[in-house]
Amino acid sequence: VGSDLDFFVDYFKNVTFKKALDVACAAGHFGKVFPAEKIYTTDLSFNMLKTARESMGFDMPVLSKGEFLPYKSNTFDLVGCRIAMHHFMSPCMFMADTFRVLKKGGYFVLIDSVVGIEDEELNRLELIRDTTHRRSFKQEEIIGMAEAEGFLTEKAETFYRKHPFEAWARRLNPSEKQYEETVQEFLNVSPKVKKELSIETGGNTVISYTDKKGVFIFKKI
């Protein structure tokens, strides 16, 4: 369990929701810690929904994009989305539909990569490794998008996550050419970016880098 999940669990330790939705659930690690009587899941991958159902016990999976949630308005007390929004074509549409399916007083918990000064550079590096990457946003941009849809920002926290480079760069089974390109791009970044991302190198290899994860607690008022 990562520090972002620990924060989430502690924040809602005295709350029990009736209906909760995990959007882009992947293997279901976020939904598994939801303090809810019923947990619904959506993902764009049938295999991920199958994995979440078999390993976490979820019994109501739905194949769906995050921007088009197939649920009635005012349905859920909690909607969560973890480490996924940077893949979405339209984060604003996702937030608008999340607002729609939440009941008044319901919570939207977003956990995702956030960027700082070198945001354009980190997004460029991410895209080399993963062509489905769209954009990681600055903390203030995420808050601005959510509040534009009508959410109240209740809490925003930032956590640092250190990534062993080899496992991170090979996670999506890239070709050797793509892997080597990712390595070279990390090795060739400016000293400013290297410091920003705490990139550790050894000779012609990258050992690790560190990025930031934002945890946002929004409320529909």
C-alpha positions in Angstrom: 0.0 0.0 0.0 1.5 3.3 -1.1 1.6 6.5 0.9 -1.2 8.0 -1.2 -3.5 5.0 -0.3 -2.6 5.3 3.4 -3.6 9.0 3.3 -6.9 8.1 1.6 -7.7 5.3 4.2 -6.8 7.6 7.1 -8.9 10.5 5.7 -12.1 8.5 5.5 -11.4 6.2 8.5 -14.6 7.2 10.2 -16.9 7.2 7.1 -18.8 4.4 5.4 -20.2 5.2 2.0 -23.2 3.3 0.5 -22.2 3.3 -3.2 -18.7 4.0 -4.5 -17.2 3.9 -8.0 -13.6 3.2 -9.0 -13.0 4.7 -12.4 -10.2 3.2 -14.5 -9.8 0.6 -11.8 -7.0 -1.4 -13.3 -6.3 -4.3 -11.0 -8.6 -2.8 -8.3 -6.1 -1.8 -5.6 -7.8 1.6 -5.1 -11.3 0.3 -5.0 -10.3 -2.4 -2.6 -9.7 0.2 0.2 -12.9 2.1 -0.4 -15.0 2.2 2.8 -18.2 1.4 1.0 -21.0 -1.1 1.2 -21.1 -1.5 -2.6 -18.2 -0.9 -4.9 -18.6 -0.5 -8.7 -15.7 -0.5 -11.2 -15.1 0.7 -14.7 -12.1 0.4 -17.0 -11.3 0.5 -20.7 -9.6 -2.8 -20.5 -11.7 -6.0 -20.3 -8.7 -7.9 -18.9 -8.2 -5.4 -16.1 -11.9 -5.6 -15.1 -11.6 -9.4 -15.1 -8.5 -9.2 -12.9 -10.1 -6.8 -10.5 -13.2 -9.0 -10.2 -11.2 -12.2 -9.7 -8.6 -10.8 -7.3 -10.6 -8.2 -5.4 -14.1 -9.7 -5.5 -15.8 -6.9 -7.3 -19.0 -8.1 -8.9 -20.2 -5.1 -11.0 -17.5 -4.3 -13.6 -18.4 -2.1 -16.6 -16.3 -1.5 -19.7 -16.3 2.3 -20.1 -14.2 5.4 -20.8 -13.7 7.7 -17.9 -15.3 10.6 -19.8 -18.6 8.6 -20.4 -19.7 7.0 -17.2 -22.8 4.7 -17.9 -24.6 5.5 -14.7 -27.6 7.7 -13.7 -27.1 11.1 -12.2 -26.8 11.4 -8.4 -25.9 7.7 -8.0 -22.7 7.5 -5.9 -21.5 8.8 -2.6 -17.8 8.4 -3.6 -16.0 8.3 -6.9 -12.3 7.6 -7.1 -9.7 7.5 -9.8 -6.1 6.6 -9.2 -3.1 7.0 -11.6 -5.2 7.2 -14.7 -6.4 10.7 -15.6 -3.1 11.5 -17.4 -4.3 8.9 -20.0 -7.7 10.5 -20.6 -8.5 12.4 -23.8 -10.6 15.0 -22.0 -10.0 15.4 -18.2 -12.6 18.1 -18.1 -15.3 15.8 -19.6 -14.3 13.2 -17.0 -14.7 15.6 -14.1 -18.0 16.9 -15.5 -19.4 13.3 -15.7 -18.0 12.5 -12.3 -19.8 15.5 -10.9 -23.0 14.3 -12.6 -23.0 10.8 -11.2 -22.2 12.0 -7.6 -24.9 12.7 -5.1 -24.9 16.1 -3.4 -22.4 16.0 -0.6 -20.5 13.2 -2.3 -16.7 13.0 -2.6 -14.5 12.8 -5.7 -11.0 11.5 -4.8 -8.4 11.9 -7.6 -4.9 10.5 -7.3 -2.6 11.1 -10.2 0.9 12.2 -11.3 1.4 15.9 -10.9 4.2 18.0 -12.4 6.0 21.1 -11.3 8.4 23.5 -13.1 9.6 21.0 -15.6 6.1 19.7 -16.6 6.6 19.7 -20.3 9.9 17.8 -20.0 8.4 15.1 -17.8 5.4 14.7 -20.1 7.8 14.3 -23.0 9.8 11.6 -21.2 6.6 9.7 -20.2 5.3 9.7 -23.8 8.5 8.0 -25.1 7.9 5.1 -22.7 4.1 5.0 -23.0 2.4 6.3 -26.2 -1.0 6.3 -24.4 0.2 9.0 -22.0 -1.6 12.3 -22.7 -0.6 14.8 -20.0 0.1 15.1 -16.3 -1.0 18.4 -14.9 0.2 20.9 -12.3 -1.6 20.8 -9.0 -3.2 24.2 -9.6 -4.5 23.1 -13.0 -6.2 20.1 -11.6 -7.9 22.1 -8.8 -8.9 24.7 -11.4 -10.6 22.1 -13.6 -12.4 20.5 -10.7 -13.7 23.8 -9.3 -14.8 24.9 -12.8 -17.1 21.9 -12.7 -18.6 22.9 -9.4 -16.4 20.9 -6.9 -15.2 22.3 -3.6 -11.5 21.5 -2.9 -11.4 20.0 0.6 -7.8 18.8 0.5 -4.7 18.5 -1.8 -1.6 16.7 -0.8 1.6 15.7 -2.7 3.6 12.6 -2.3 6.9 11.7 -3.8 7.4 8.2 -5.4 10.8 6.8 -6.4 10.7 4.5 -9.4 13.4 1.9 -10.0 14.1 2.7 -13.7 14.5 -0.7 -15.2 11.2 -2.0 -13.9 9.4 1.2 -14.8 10.8 1.5 -18.3 10.1 -2.1 -19.2 6.6 -2.4 -17.5 4.7 -2.1 -20.9 7.0 -4.6 -22.7 8.6 -2.1 -25.1 10.8 -3.0 -28.0 14.6 -2.8 -27.3 14.7 0.3 -29.5 12.0 2.0 -27.5 13.6 1.0 -24.2 17.0 2.4 -25.3 15.4 5.6 -26.5 13.9 6.1 -23.1 17.2 5.4 -21.4 19.0 7.9 -23.6 16.5 10.6 -23.2 16.8 10.4 -19.4 20.6 10.4 -19.6 20.5 13.5 -21.8 18.2 15.8 -19.8 19.5 19.1 -18.6 21.0 19.4 -15.1 17.9 21.3 -14.0 15.5 18.5 -15.1 17.9 15.9 -13.6 17.6 17.7 -10.2 13.9 18.2 -10.5 13.3 14.4 -11.1 16.1 13.2 -8.7 17.4 11.1 -11.6 20.1 8.7 -10.4 22.5 7.3 -13.0 25.5 5.0 -13.1 27.6 5.2 -16.2 25.3 4.7 -19.2 22.4 3.4 -17.1 19.6 5.0 -15.2 19.0 3.7 -11.7 15.9 5.6 -10.6 13.9 8.7 -10.8 11.3 10.3 -8.6 8.0 11.9 -9.5 5.1 13.4 -7.6 1.6 12.1 -7.0 -1.2 14.4 -6.0 -4.1 13.4 -3.8 -7.1 15.6 -4.2 -10.3 15.4 -2.1 -13.1 17.2 -3.9 -16.7 17.5 -2.6 -20.0 18.1 -4.6 -21.8 20.8 -2.7 
